[in-house]
Amino acid sequence: MAMADVGRAVVVETWNGETYALLDTLIKSQSPKFRVVPCFRPVQGIPSLDLLEHSMVAGLRSKTGDLLRLGSWASRLESLGKWLVPHAEQGVGPLAEELVILQSRFPALRIYVPHCAWPRKNKVDDPEWEEAITRLSTLPNIVAGVSAIAEFSTEPFPHNDIKPFVERLREKFGPQSVVAGSDYPLLEKTLYKEYIKLAQQWIQQGDTNWSASFESPIFKS
C-alpha cells in the first residue's frame, strides 16, 4: 500500500471464511488505515447485527441469492449509513433486479458494486451488462468499483480491453461515484502499484473531482 501511495483500504472477507480471523484482528486494532466488510452467511447467522455497529465495519457482503434475506441486516446497514457490497454469482442482470427490489424497501441503503460490475462471464462479454448498469446507475446512494481487472481481461497487463467498460461506468455513474479497488491478492501481486494506478487513470481521465462519495463516508471519524 505504501509503495502504491494507498493510505487507506477496505478489506473484504472471502466466502470460504479463511480471512475472518484477519478481519477480527483489524477490527480489534482500531487502525485508521482500514475498514472491514464481513460476508453475510444467513444459515450460520453470521455476522451478528451487533458487529455492524462497530466503527471498523464498513458494511456487509452478500450474494445475490441472499439479498432478499437480509431483512434486519439491511435495515441496520441503512440506519447506520453503512454499505451493502453485493456479489453477482448469478450474473449482473439478476443482481440488478434484486438490488432494485431491495432498494425499494430500503431507499436510503448505500450500495457498493465492485469488480467493474462484472462485465464478462468466463471472459465473454455479458449481454445483460449494459442494461444492468443502466438500471443500477438510477438507484440512489450507489457507487461502482474498478477492481478485478485481470479477472475479466483476455489481454495481458495493462488489460486495455477492460478500459471501455470502465469508461461506460464513469459515464453512467459519474466520476464522483466510481472508485478504485484492487481485488488483492487475486492479481499479479508484483503489479499491485500498477493496478491501482491503472484503475485511477481510467476513472479520472484527467478529472481530479472523483471518488469522494464512497471514501468519505467509510473513513469518517
N, C-alpha and C positions, 0 to 999 in steps of 0.2 A: 504493500500500500504506500509506504513512504517513497519508494522508487518511482511509483506512478503518480505521485502528488495527490494521492487519495487520502483525505483527512478523516473521513467518516464512512461507515459502511453498514448496510443491513445484512445480517446473517440469517439465511433461511434454512430451516431444518429440512433434511432429506426424508423421504417417505419411509425408508426402512428403519428409521429410528436410531440409527447408529450415531447421529450427531446430536442427539438430545442432551447428552452429558456436556458437550461443548456449550450448547445454549444455556444450560443451567449454570455453568461456570461463568459465562458472560453476564448473565442476569445478576449473579452474586457480586461480580466485580464492580458494577455500577460505573463502568468505563464510559466517558462521554464520547468515545470514538465509535461505539457500536450500539445498534439496536437489533433485536432478535424477532423472528417470526416462526413460531412453532406450527406444526401440522395439526389439522383437525382430524381426530380419529373418533368418530361418534360411537362406534361399537365398544371401544375401550373407555369412553368417557374422558378422553384426553384432548386438549388440556382442560384444567378446571377453569370455571368462569373467573375465579379469583385471580388466576395468573394474568389474565388480560388487564387487570388493574395496575400491574407493575409498570413503572415508568420505563423500564428497559424493553418491554414488549411492545413492538410497533404495530402488530396486527396478527392475523391468523391466515394460514394457508389452507385451502380447501380444494378438493377435487370437484369437478363439475357435477358428478353424481351425488355429491353430498351437500350441494349448495342449499337445496330446499329443506335440508335437515338442520341447518344452522340454528334457526329459532332464537333461543335466548342468547346464543353466541353472537349472532348478527345484531341483535338488539343492543347488546353490550358494546360491541365494536362501534355501532352508530353513536351511542350515548357518550362514549369516551373519545370519539373523533379519531379512532384508530382504523387501520387499513385491512381490508379483505384482499388476500393475494390468491386468486383462483388459478387452478391448473386445468389445462384443456386436454385431458386424457381422451376425450371423445372427439376432439377437433374444435376449432374456434367457432364454427357455426352453432353447434349445440351449446357451447359455453355462452355465446352472446344471448341466445334465447333464455337461458336460465338466469343470467345476470339482469336482463330486462325485467323478468318476473320478480326477482329478489329486490331490485331497486324500487319497484312499485310498492313493496311492503315496507322498505326501509329507505326512504327518499334521501336521507342525509348520509347514508353509508358511503364511506370512501373506498374506492376500488383501485387497486394497482394491478394492471395486466402486464406481466413480464414477457420476456423472450420474443420481442417483436410481434407479439400477438400470434405466434405460431403460424407463420405464412406458408409453411410447407409440411406435407406428411411424407415421411420416408424420402425426403429430398425432392419431392414432386410438388409443384405449386398447388395449394389448396384452392379449389374453385369457389369456395364459400368465403374466402378471406376478405375480399373487398367489401362484400355486403355486410359481413360480420363487423369489421372495424368501423364501417359507416354507422351501423346501429349503436355500437359501443361508444362512439365519439359523441353521440347525442345525450348520453347519460351525464348527470351532474356528478361532480367530485370524482372523476375518473382520470387516471394517469397511465400512460403506456411506457414500458421499459425496453431499452435496446440492450439485449443480452442474449446469450446462447447463439451468437452469430455463426460460429463454426458448426453448430448442430444442424443448421438448415442449409448451409452453403454446399455447393458442388464444386467449388473452386478453392485453391489454396489461399492462404492469407495474402492480401487483405480482403478477400471474400467480396469482391465488387458486385457479385450477383445479388447480394443482400441489400446493398445500398438503396435500390429503388423502393424496396419495402419500407425502409426507414424514412425515406422521403415522403411516401404516402402517409405514414403515421404522423409525421410532422405536419403535413397539410391538413389531415383530418382532426388531429387533437390540438394542434398549435404548439409552438416551441415551449410554452410555459408548462405543458402537460406531457412532455416526453423527456425521459431521464436515462442516464447511462448506468448500466449494470455490467456484470462480467460472466456470471454462471460459474465462477471459480468454485472448485478445482476442475470442473468438467470442460477444460480448454487446454490449449498448449501453455503449460504453466510458465515456461520461459518467456512467453509473449504477453504476460498479464498487463504490463505497462502499455504495450502496443494496442491491445484490445480496448483498454479504457480510452486511450487517445482516439482510436478509430471511432468508437461509439460517440464520443463527444464531438468529433469533427462532423460526423454525419448529422447529428442533431443540430448543432449550432449553425452550420452553413454560413459562417461569418457574423451570426447574430449572437450577441452576448446575453440577451434577455431570455433566459431559459431555465427550466428545472426548479424554480423556487416553490412551486405549488406542492411538490412532493417532499423535498428535503426539509423545508422549514417546519412543517407540522410534525415530522418524525423526530427531529432533533430539537424540538422546542424545549426550553428549560422548564 
